[in-house]
Amino acid sequence: MTHHVILGAGPAGVIAAETIRKQAPLDSITIIGDEPEPSYSRMAIPYLLMGNIDEAGTYLRKNPTHFDDLKIKVRVTHVQHVQAATKTVVLDGGESIRFDTLLVATGSRPVTPPIPGIKSEGVHRCWTLADARAIAALAQPGARVLQLGAGFIGCIIMEALAARGVKLSVVEMGDRMVPRMMGPTAGGMIRDWCETKGVEVFTGTKVESIEPGAPLTVKLSNGKTMQADLVISAAGVRPAIGYLENSGLTCLLGVLTDEHLQTNVPGIYAAGDCAEALDKVSGKMIVSAIQPNAAEQARIAAMNMVAFSRGQPSRAKLKGVTQINVLDTLGLISASFGDWQGVPGGEHVELTDKAAGRHLSLQFKDDVLVGCNSVGWTEHVGVMRGLVEGQIKLGDWANTLKQDPTRLMEVYLAAAQGQSDWSGAADARRR
C-alpha cells in the first residue's frame, strides 16, 4: 500500500492530508507533529490571549475524531533526520518510517536573539499554545510587559497584549515599525498611532541584556533600564528545516520547490512556511509565510503526491506566491503587496496625509503596478492586491495613477475589467 508521510501538523500538513485522502481513499497517510495538542492555528493565538476564543477555538478541526474518521494516523514525536535516498524518516529514539511520498511542512520556528538572559524565567516567545498559557498567567492588567520586536507578528502580539490591559513597551531594532512591510513614513505613522494608544515604542533600539529576577531588569541600547514582569521575544521566525541537513534536499532559506511544489528529489514535496517558491511579481524564489499561501501550496503538493504514487505526471501547478500583508495595529489598518520597495528602473508615487492618518505608496515598472503599501486606505485594499497580483498592464491609466494615486478604483475598473485572466478580479471588485 502507498504510504504518504507528512512532516508537520499545522494548516499545510492538515490540508495536504485531507486532500490526499479525497484523491486516494485507500492509501496510508501519516502526519508527524511535535506538539501534544490537537492541530491548531498559530494565527489564532492572539485571539486566545484577547479572550475572544478558548483553546479549542484555535483547533483546525473541531471534531476530536476527525483524523481517525479519515483513517489518517497522527503521531506526536520529533523528526531527527530525513534520508531521501532510502525514503526514510528517522524519529526520536532511532525509529525509522519509510515513505513513498513525503511532504515537508514543518513551518517556522521563532528566532532566539543572542541576548544575555534571553532564556531567563519570565521571558517567553508567543508561538505555541504552551507559550500562550505562560503569557496569559503573567500578562495581567497593569503588568509591565516589554516586547522585543515590532515586525508583522510582533504587531499582532502587541494587539493581544494591549487588549489585556498591560503596561506595554515595544523595542524594535529597525528604524521603524514593521520594517519588512512598510517604508519610513508608513512605519513612523504606525509608531505614532501606537503611542497615542498608550504603547511606549522604542525604534532603532536593541535589548542589550535581561537580568533574571522578579521583576526582570532589561537594559536597552538607548541607555534606559526598565523593569518588566514579562518579556516577550518576537524577533522574527525562520523555516524549521534544521533536520534536513545532509538529507539530499536542496535548501536555501527554505526548501526549494518547483511549480509543482516538488523538491529536487522526486516524490518529496514542501509546502507552507518552510517552502521556497516562486514569487510571480518579483520573479524571485521566496518564503512567503502566510496561511493562504500555505493552504494553496499544500493542496497542490498533495495532488501531485498522489499522481507521483500512481506513476502519473504532476498536473497541479502553483501560479506563484505573493507577498501579501494586511495588518490591524490597535485599529489602524495597513497593507503591503508585492515589491513595495520598488524595482530598478521603476517609478514611484507617494501621498501622505498624517493628520488624517492616511498614506499611500505605489511602485510601477513601466505601466504595471508591481508593489504598494498603505496606511488607513481600507477601501482600496482589494483593488491594490488585484492590480499587483494580476500584473495588469494599465496603459495610459498608469499615468493617471502616477498623477493621482487616489484614483485606484477608477483605474482598476477601467483597465482591469478586460483582463479577466486574473482569477481574483471579481473578488477585488467586491472589496
ChimeraX attribute file (.defattr): number of C-alpha atoms within 10 A of each C-alpha:
attribute: neighborCount
match mode: 1-to-1
recipient: residues
	/A:1	7
	/A:2	15
	/A:3	17
	/A:4	24
	/A:5	25
	/A:6	28
	/A:7	23
	/A:8	26
	/A:9	28
	/A:10	23
	/A:11	22
	/A:12	31
	/A:13	32
	/A:14	23
	/A:15	20
	/A:16	28
	/A:17	25
	/A:18	18
	/A:19	18
	/A:20	25
	/A:21	20
	/A:22	12
	/A:23	14
	/A:24	17
	/A:25	10
	/A:26	13
	/A:27	16
	/A:28	18
	/A:29	22
	/A:30	20
	/A:31	23
	/A:32	21
	/A:33	23
	/A:34	14
	/A:35	17
	/A:36	11
	/A:37	15
	/A:38	18
	/A:39	20
	/A:40	23
	/A:41	18
	/A:42	18
	/A:43	15
	/A:44	18
	/A:45	26
	/A:46	23
	/A:47	20
	/A:48	20
	/A:49	22
	/A:50	18
	/A:51	14
	/A:52	10
	/A:53	14
	/A:54	14
	/A:55	17
	/A:56	13
	/A:57	16
	/A:58	21
	/A:59	18
	/A:60	18
	/A:61	16
	/A:62	13
	/A:63	10
	/A:64	10
	/A:65	10
	/A:66	11
	/A:67	16
	/A:68	11
	/A:69	9
	/A:70	14
	/A:71	16
	/A:72	19
	/A:73	14
	/A:74	17
	/A:75	15
	/A:76	15
	/A:77	14
	/A:78	17
	/A:79	23
	/A:80	17
	/A:81	20
	/A:82	23
	/A:83	17
	/A:84	19
	/A:85	10
	/A:86	9
	/A:87	16
	/A:88	19
	/A:89	21
	/A:90	17
	/A:91	16
	/A:92	11
	/A:93	10
	/A:94	11
	/A:95	11
	/A:96	17
	/A:97	14
	/A:98	15
	/A:99	22
	/A:100	18
	/A:101	22
	/A:102	27
	/A:103	28
	/A:104	27
	/A:105	33
	/A:106	26
	/A:107	26
	/A:108	19
	/A:109	15
	/A:110	16
	/A:111	14
	/A:112	14
	/A:113	13
	/A:114	11
	/A:115	12
	/A:116	13
	/A:117	16
	/A:118	21
	/A:119	14
	/A:120	14
	/A:121	14
	/A:122	19
	/A:123	21
	/A:124	20
	/A:125	20
	/A:126	21
	/A:127	20
	/A:128	15
	/A:129	20
	/A:130	14
	/A:131	14
	/A:132	18
	/A:133	15
	/A:134	17
	/A:135	22
	/A:136	15
	/A:137	9
	/A:138	16
	/A:139	22
	/A:140	17
	/A:141	13
	/A:142	12
	/A:143	16
	/A:144	21
	/A:145	26
	/A:146	26
	/A:147	27
	/A:148	24
	/A:149	28
	/A:150	27
	/A:151	21
	/A:152	22
	/A:153	19
	/A:154	22
	/A:155	23
	/A:156	19
	/A:157	26
	/A:158	27
	/A:159	19
	/A:160	20
	/A:161	24
	/A:162	20
	/A:163	16
	/A:164	18
	/A:165	15
	/A:166	19
	/A:167	20
	/A:168	22
	/A:169	21
	/A:170	24
	/A:171	23
	/A:172	24
	/A:173	18
	/A:174	17
	/A:175	15
	/A:176	24
	/A:177	32
	/A:178	24
	/A:179	18
	/A:180	14
	/A:181	26
	/A:182	26
	/A:183	19
	/A:184	13
	/A:185	17
	/A:186	28
	/A:187	20
	/A:188	18
	/A:189	21
	/A:190	24
	/A:191	23
	/A:192	17
	/A:193	17
	/A:194	22
	/A:195	13
	/A:196	9
	/A:197	12
	/A:198	12
	/A:199	19
	/A:200	16
	/A:201	20
	/A:202	22
	/A:203	18
	/A:204	13
	/A:205	19
	/A:206	18
	/A:207	23
	/A:208	17
	/A:209	17
	/A:210	23
	/A:211	16
	/A:212	17
	/A:213	13
	/A:214	12
	/A:215	14
	/A:216	23
	/A:217	18
	/A:218	19
	/A:219	17
	/A:220	17
	/A:221	13
	/A:222	13
	/A:223	9
	/A:224	9
	/A:225	15
	/A:226	16
	/A:227	18
	/A:228	23
	/A:229	20
	/A:230	25
	/A:231	29
	/A:232	23
	/A:233	23
	/A:234	27
	/A:235	20
	/A:236	18
	/A:237	16
	/A:238	16
	/A:239	23
	/A:240	21
	/A:241	20
	/A:242	11
	/A:243	13
	/A:244	19
	/A:245	14
	/A:246	12
	/A:247	15
	/A:248	14
	/A:249	20
	/A:250	15
	/A:251	19
	/A:252	13
	/A:253	15
	/A:254	25
	/A:255	28
	/A:256	24
	/A:257	23
	/A:258	17
	/A:259	18
	/A:260	22
	/A:261	30
	/A:262	24
	/A:263	23
	/A:264	16
	/A:265	13
	/A:266	12
	/A:267	22
	/A:268	26
	/A:269	30
	/A:270	33
	/A:271	35
	/A:272	32
	/A:273	27
	/A:274	26
	/A:275	34
	/A:276	27
	/A:277	30
	/A:278	23
	/A:279	19
	/A:280	18
	/A:281	20
	/A:282	16
	/A:283	10
	/A:284	11
	/A:285	20
	/A:286	20
	/A:287	26
	/A:288	22
	/A:289	21
	/A:290	16
	/A:291	17
	/A:292	15
	/A:293	22
	/A:294	26
	/A:295	19
	/A:296	20
	/A:297	30
	/A:298	30
	/A:299	24
	/A:300	23
	/A:301	32
	/A:302	33
	/A:303	22
	/A:304	26
	/A:305	30
	/A:306	24
	/A:307	19
	/A:308	18
	/A:309	17
	/A:310	11
	/A:311	9
	/A:312	11
	/A:313	12
	/A:314	18
	/A:315	13
	/A:316	16
	/A:317	15
	/A:318	18
	/A:319	14
	/A:320	18
	/A:321	25
	/A:322	23
	/A:323	24
	/A:324	17
	/A:325	15
	/A:326	17
	/A:327	18
	/A:328	15
	/A:329	19
	/A:330	18
	/A:331	12
	/A:332	17
	/A:333	18
	/A:334	25
	/A:335	26
	/A:336	25
	/A:337	26
	/A:338	26
	/A:339	21
	/A:340	25
	/A:341	20
	/A:342	20
	/A:343	15
	/A:344	7
	/A:345	8
	/A:346	14
	/A:347	16
	/A:348	17
	/A:349	15
	/A:350	17
	/A:351	14
	/A:352	16
	/A:353	11
	/A:354	13
	/A:355	6
	/A:356	8
	/A:357	17
	/A:358	19
	/A:359	19
	/A:360	21
	/A:361	23
	/A:362	25
	/A:363	24
	/A:364	23
	/A:365	17
	/A:366	15
	/A:367	19
	/A:368	19
	/A:369	31
	/A:370	29
	/A:371	28
	/A:372	28
	/A:373	27
	/A:374	28
	/A:375	27
	/A:376	21
	/A:377	17
	/A:378	15
	/A:379	11
	/A:380	19
	/A:381	22
	/A:382	19
	/A:383	25
	/A:384	26
	/A:385	26
	/A:386	24
	/A:387	27
	/A:388	24
	/A:389	26
	/A:390	22
	/A:391	19
	/A:392	22
	/A:393	17
	/A:394	20
	/A:395	12
	/A:396	11
	/A:397	19
	/A:398	21
	/A:399	13
	/A:400	16
	/A:401	20
	/A:402	18
	/A:403	12
	/A:404	13
	/A:405	18
	/A:406	15
	/A:407	14
	/A:408	20
	/A:409	17
	/A:410	14
	/A:411	20
	/A:412	20
	/A:413	13
	/A:414	12
	/A:415	18
	/A:416	21
	/A:417	15
	/A:418	9
	/A:419	13
	/A:420	12
	/A:421	11
	/A:422	15
	/A:423	12
	/A:424	16
	/A:425	22
	/A:426	14
	/A:427	11
	/A:428	18
	/A:429	15
	/A:430	8
	/A:431	11
